[in-house]
Amino acid sequence: MISVPSAATWGPPTATKHALLIHGLTSSSHTWHRVAASLVAEGYFVTAPNLVGHGSRISPDYHFSSIAQDLHPYIEGRHYALVIGHSLGAATALSLFPHLPVSHPTAILLVDPPMQQGPEKLDFLDEMFTDICVNIKSSEAYGIENPLWTREDNIYRELGTRLCSVDAVHGILRQNRPWCFFDSFNAVPDKWKITVVVADPAINKLCTVEDISPYPHIRAVMVPGAGHWIQSEFPEIIVEEALKRVAELDTV
């Protein structure tokens, strides 16, 4: 069975500015609640889909091309001023590049993206995320581990793991090999502005500023003191960097 698309939304649908927020592996649309609230205050209508394999949505096909195709209901006929993706959601945002209108000014924020992963690292992540989905931690446990998260962040993290399929973990990490997204940076339309926000390398080195340095048209920002879940630890920085990029669209 393949379940129908689902998403969380914030703000008035009549807003003139739209934002698309894409969550990471074993997470859910609600991971964006604080970022979304801030964007609504800036006049946005925010859509955050639940990726296939998440939010009790299942599929036999977890290739990134199929994950991107699954998001078509949220893309067709819509122009987003802002697209933000975290981790797997960042990789998904990169997979959406062929589907986004090149003529429409778009700010894209990639939050701690897994740009390139070798087979051994993917095997490690497969085992780690499988354990996360099988041995569910309580929201209280997440709160102890992540003192910068709010109570809602902890609850939504637990919920995400409960509604993510172990088959999705296996499918995403096994069906997408080799795993490399740097080629996506080689042909960025003139009207798009991209920022990569990465964790403090002393805490997490999934992606570093040095990884992005060969691409001078991509802005890289490191957040001191941040781990992988930057949108939960420092949502104000995510919003600030996103709105900076949106402001630059007016100069395109």
Kinemage of the C-alpha trace (Angstrom):
@kinemage 1
@onewidth
@group {chain A} dominant
@subgroup {mainchain}
@vectorlist {calphas} color= white
{ca met a 1} P 0.000 0.000 0.000
{ca ile a 2} L 1.129 3.549 -0.732
{ca ser a 3} L -0.534 6.106 1.534
{ca val a 4} L -1.725 9.459 0.292
{ca pro a 5} L 0.460 12.562 0.729
{ca ser a 6} L 0.205 14.397 4.041
{ca ala a 7} L 1.624 17.681 5.287
{ca ala a 8} L 1.518 20.206 8.094
{ca thr a 9} L 0.759 23.798 7.171
{ca trp a 10} L 1.038 27.104 9.015
{ca gly a 11} L -0.281 30.531 8.156
{ca pro a 12} L -2.973 31.789 5.762
{ca pro a 13} L -3.111 30.090 2.329
{ca thr a 14} L -3.806 33.531 0.870
{ca ala a 15} L -0.322 34.759 1.820
{ca thr a 16} L 1.703 36.091 -1.102
{ca lys a 17} L 4.897 34.335 0.018
{ca his a 18} L 5.178 30.549 0.250
{ca ala a 19} L 7.808 28.348 1.901
{ca leu a 20} L 8.404 24.595 1.523
{ca leu a 21} L 10.127 22.864 4.461
{ca ile a 22} L 11.408 19.282 4.110
{ca his a 23} L 12.262 17.152 7.161
{ca gly a 24} L 15.017 14.607 7.699
{ca leu a 25} L 15.207 10.844 8.138
{ca thr a 26} L 13.031 9.428 10.973
{ca ser a 27} L 11.563 12.877 11.503
{ca ser a 28} L 8.271 14.475 10.491
{ca ser a 29} L 6.748 17.677 9.194
{ca his a 30} L 6.335 18.993 12.743
{ca thr a 31} L 10.099 19.239 13.257
{ca trp a 32} L 9.729 22.660 11.616
{ca his a 33} L 7.165 24.101 14.051
{ca arg a 34} L 9.388 26.879 15.423
{ca val a 35} L 10.870 27.849 12.051
{ca ala a 36} L 7.378 27.792 10.543
{ca ala a 37} L 5.929 30.034 13.248
{ca ser a 38} L 8.649 32.618 12.632
{ca leu a 39} L 8.093 32.507 8.877
{ca val a 40} L 4.343 32.984 9.347
{ca ala a 41} L 5.146 36.104 11.373
{ca glu a 42} L 7.054 37.313 8.301
{ca gly a 43} L 4.012 36.838 6.075
{ca tyr a 44} L 4.554 33.307 4.741
{ca phe a 45} L 2.253 30.387 4.152
{ca val a 46} L 4.353 27.359 5.124
{ca thr a 47} L 3.973 23.786 3.844
{ca ala a 48} L 5.933 20.900 5.378
{ca pro a 49} L 5.185 17.519 3.776
{ca asn a 50} L 5.732 14.163 5.433
{ca leu a 51} L 8.179 12.347 3.180
{ca val a 52} L 7.245 8.912 1.919
{ca gly a 53} L 8.193 6.329 4.541
{ca his a 54} L 7.385 8.825 7.291
{ca gly a 55} L 4.175 9.822 9.023
{ca ser a 56} L 2.896 6.250 8.487
{ca arg a 57} L 3.350 6.638 4.706
{ca ile a 58} L 4.886 3.585 3.023
{ca ser a 59} L 6.221 2.671 -0.409
{ca pro a 60} L 8.391 -0.016 -2.028
{ca asp a 61} L 10.448 2.624 -3.846
{ca tyr a 62} L 12.730 4.994 -1.955
{ca his a 63} L 14.967 6.232 -4.766
{ca phe a 64} L 15.387 9.995 -4.559
{ca ser a 65} L 13.745 10.383 -7.956
{ca ser a 66} L 10.609 8.730 -6.536
{ca ile a 67} L 10.756 10.744 -3.297
{ca ala a 68} L 10.915 13.920 -5.396
{ca gln a 69} L 8.058 12.714 -7.594
{ca asp a 70} L 5.980 12.069 -4.468
{ca leu a 71} L 6.282 15.781 -3.629
{ca his a 72} L 4.813 16.892 -6.955
{ca pro a 73} L 1.374 17.669 -5.445
{ca tyr a 74} L 3.103 20.377 -3.406
{ca ile a 75} L 5.105 21.774 -6.333
{ca glu a 76} L 2.808 21.768 -9.351
{ca gly a 77} L 1.346 25.183 -9.919
{ca arg a 78} L 3.128 26.719 -6.929
{ca his a 79} L 6.038 29.127 -6.756
{ca tyr a 80} L 8.023 29.017 -3.529
{ca ala a 81} L 10.107 31.997 -2.489
{ca leu a 82} L 11.856 29.727 0.010
{ca val a 83} L 12.757 26.025 0.216
{ca ile a 84} L 14.459 24.620 3.336
{ca gly a 85} L 15.580 21.027 3.809
{ca his a 86} L 17.249 19.377 6.803
{ca ser a 87} L 19.578 16.373 6.376
{ca leu a 88} L 17.635 13.865 4.236
{ca gly a 89} L 15.305 16.769 3.483
{ca ala a 90} L 18.263 18.738 2.137
{ca ala a 91} L 19.181 15.836 -0.151
{ca thr a 92} L 15.530 15.708 -1.203
{ca ala a 93} L 15.573 19.447 -1.931
{ca leu a 94} L 18.595 18.886 -4.176
{ca ser a 95} L 16.684 16.101 -5.924
{ca leu a 96} L 13.865 18.586 -6.546
{ca phe a 97} L 16.098 20.911 -8.580
{ca pro a 98} L 14.905 19.509 -11.943
{ca his a 99} L 11.291 20.050 -10.850
{ca leu a 100} L 11.528 23.669 -9.645
{ca pro a 101} L 10.937 26.507 -12.131
{ca val a 102} L 14.319 27.927 -13.106
{ca ser a 103} L 12.781 31.288 -13.998
{ca his a 104} L 11.288 31.860 -10.532
{ca pro a 105} L 13.530 33.518 -7.918
{ca thr a 106} L 13.986 30.969 -5.125
{ca ala a 107} L 16.042 30.974 -1.928
{ca ile a 108} L 17.176 27.483 -0.911
{ca leu a 109} L 18.565 26.647 2.533
{ca leu a 110} L 20.232 23.270 3.060
{ca val a 111} L 20.578 22.453 6.758
{ca asp a 112} L 23.482 20.108 7.571
{ca pro a 113} L 23.112 18.174 4.297
{ca pro a 114} L 24.681 14.721 3.815
{ca met a 115} L 26.316 15.733 0.524
{ca gln a 116} L 28.419 12.584 0.087
{ca gln a 117} L 28.446 9.303 2.001
{ca gly a 118} L 30.481 6.180 1.336
{ca pro a 119} L 29.168 2.607 1.644
{ca glu a 120} L 30.575 2.064 5.140
{ca lys a 121} L 29.015 5.267 6.466
{ca leu a 122} L 25.679 4.407 4.851
{ca asp a 123} L 25.778 0.962 6.471
{ca phe a 124} L 26.497 2.608 9.822
{ca leu a 125} L 23.609 5.057 9.364
{ca asp a 126} L 21.295 2.221 8.319
{ca glu a 127} L 22.037 0.393 11.560
{ca met a 128} L 21.795 3.554 13.664
{ca phe a 129} L 18.457 4.754 12.271
{ca thr a 130} L 17.005 1.241 12.380
{ca asp a 131} L 17.807 1.131 16.097
{ca ile a 132} L 16.202 4.573 16.533
{ca cys a 133} L 12.966 3.267 14.989
{ca val a 134} L 12.956 -0.072 16.811
{ca asn a 135} L 14.062 1.028 20.275
{ca ile a 136} L 11.942 4.138 20.637
{ca lys a 137} L 13.258 6.786 23.012
{ca ser a 138} L 10.821 8.823 25.056
{ca ser a 139} L 10.431 12.546 24.616
{ca glu a 140} L 11.883 12.906 28.107
{ca ala a 141} L 15.047 11.097 27.003
{ca tyr a 142} L 15.398 13.399 24.012
{ca gly a 143} L 15.009 16.357 26.343
{ca ile a 144} L 17.881 15.174 28.534
{ca glu a 145} L 20.121 14.619 25.504
{ca asn a 146} L 19.210 17.916 23.842
{ca pro a 147} L 18.960 20.740 26.398
{ca leu a 148} L 18.392 23.393 23.692
{ca trp a 149} L 15.233 21.676 22.413
{ca thr a 150} L 11.771 22.645 23.617
{ca arg a 151} L 9.259 20.195 25.055
{ca glu a 152} L 7.450 20.254 21.700
{ca asp a 153} L 10.701 19.449 19.861
{ca asn a 154} L 11.163 16.395 22.082
{ca ile a 155} L 7.591 15.198 21.546
{ca tyr a 156} L 7.765 15.643 17.773
{ca arg a 157} L 11.114 13.811 17.660
{ca glu a 158} L 9.611 10.813 19.450
{ca leu a 159} L 6.550 10.956 17.189
{ca gly a 160} L 8.723 11.000 14.078
{ca thr a 161} L 10.528 7.824 15.094
{ca arg a 162} L 7.252 6.082 15.891
{ca leu a 163} L 5.772 6.902 12.471
{ca cys a 164} L 8.859 6.094 10.378
{ca ser a 165} L 9.056 2.712 8.702
{ca val a 166} L 12.196 0.615 9.200
{ca asp a 167} L 11.722 -0.416 5.566
{ca ala a 168} L 12.000 3.272 4.652
{ca val a 169} L 15.312 3.538 6.513
{ca his a 170} L 16.657 0.508 4.658
{ca gly a 171} L 15.242 1.659 1.328
{ca ile a 172} L 16.566 5.218 1.500
{ca leu a 173} L 20.051 4.204 2.621
{ca arg a 174} L 20.382 1.159 0.345
{ca gln a 175} L 18.581 2.193 -2.849
{ca asn a 176} L 20.489 5.473 -3.280
{ca arg a 177} L 24.043 4.307 -3.815
{ca pro a 178} L 26.401 5.852 -4.751
{ca trp a 179} L 25.343 8.775 -2.556
{ca cys a 180} L 26.691 12.100 -3.822
{ca phe a 181} L 24.916 15.418 -4.445
{ca phe a 182} L 27.759 17.805 -5.244
{ca asp a 183} L 26.906 17.715 -8.956
{ca ser a 184} L 23.705 19.577 -8.099
{ca phe a 185} L 25.826 22.662 -7.376
{ca asn a 186} L 27.335 22.747 -10.860
{ca ala a 187} L 24.317 24.160 -12.690
{ca val a 188} L 22.385 26.427 -10.337
{ca pro a 189} L 20.003 28.804 -12.159
{ca asp a 190} L 20.898 32.489 -11.922
{ca lys a 191} L 17.645 33.278 -10.100
{ca trp a 192} L 18.276 30.831 -7.261
{ca lys a 193} L 20.249 31.689 -4.122
{ca ile a 194} L 21.581 28.773 -2.046
{ca thr a 195} L 22.945 28.711 1.497
{ca val a 196} L 24.299 25.641 3.278
{ca val a 197} L 24.071 25.856 7.077
{ca val a 198} L 26.304 23.362 8.857
{ca ala a 199} L 26.886 22.220 12.428
{ca asp a 200} L 29.862 23.103 14.586
{ca pro a 201} L 32.568 20.650 13.408
{ca ala a 202} L 33.581 20.094 17.017
{ca ile a 203} L 30.141 18.517 17.515
{ca asn a 204} L 29.140 17.082 14.137
{ca lys a 205} L 31.058 16.836 10.839
{ca leu a 206} L 28.395 15.511 8.469
{ca cys a 207} L 29.047 18.541 6.268
{ca thr a 208} L 31.649 21.286 6.721
{ca val a 209} L 32.310 24.738 5.312
{ca glu a 210} L 35.382 23.264 3.613
{ca asp a 211} L 33.170 20.761 1.754
{ca ile a 212} L 31.288 23.675 0.180
{ca ser a 213} L 34.314 25.904 -0.524
{ca pro a 214} L 34.847 24.592 -4.104
{ca tyr a 215} L 31.492 26.183 -4.990
{ca pro a 216} L 31.895 29.951 -4.534
{ca his a 217} L 28.314 30.650 -5.656
{ca ile a 218} L 27.023 28.631 -2.657
{ca arg a 219} L 27.127 30.403 0.697
{ca ala a 220} L 28.263 28.268 3.646
{ca val a 221} L 27.475 29.208 7.246
{ca met a 222} L 28.709 27.337 10.317
{ca val a 223} L 26.674 27.688 13.519
{ca pro a 224} L 28.941 27.610 16.597
{ca gly a 225} L 27.649 25.265 19.273
{ca ala a 226} L 25.173 23.563 16.936
{ca gly a 227} L 24.779 19.853 16.393
{ca his a 228} L 22.930 18.189 13.543
{ca trp a 229} L 19.454 19.420 14.554
{ca ile a 230} L 20.124 23.096 13.953
{ca gln a 231} L 16.446 23.927 13.349
{ca ser a 232} L 15.638 22.687 16.853
{ca glu a 233} L 18.688 24.173 18.582
{ca phe a 234} L 18.921 27.536 16.831
{ca pro a 235} L 15.737 28.047 14.783
{ca glu a 236} L 16.280 31.803 14.810
{ca ile a 237} L 19.520 31.358 12.840
{ca ile a 238} L 17.773 29.200 10.247
{ca val a 239} L 15.121 31.880 9.800
{ca glu a 240} L 17.690 34.690 9.719
{ca glu a 241} L 19.812 33.017 7.045
{ca ala a 242} L 16.738 32.099 5.013
{ca leu a 243} L 15.373 35.630 5.025
{ca lys a 244} L 18.789 37.010 4.079
{ca arg a 245} L 18.709 34.892 0.952
{ca val a 246} L 15.130 35.844 0.165
{ca ala a 247} L 16.060 39.523 0.434
{ca glu a 248} L 18.797 38.985 -2.128
{ca leu a 249} L 16.282 37.621 -4.625
{ca asp a 250} L 15.046 41.179 -5.145
{ca thr a 251} L 18.435 42.040 -6.629
{ca val a 252} L 18.420 39.181 -9.170
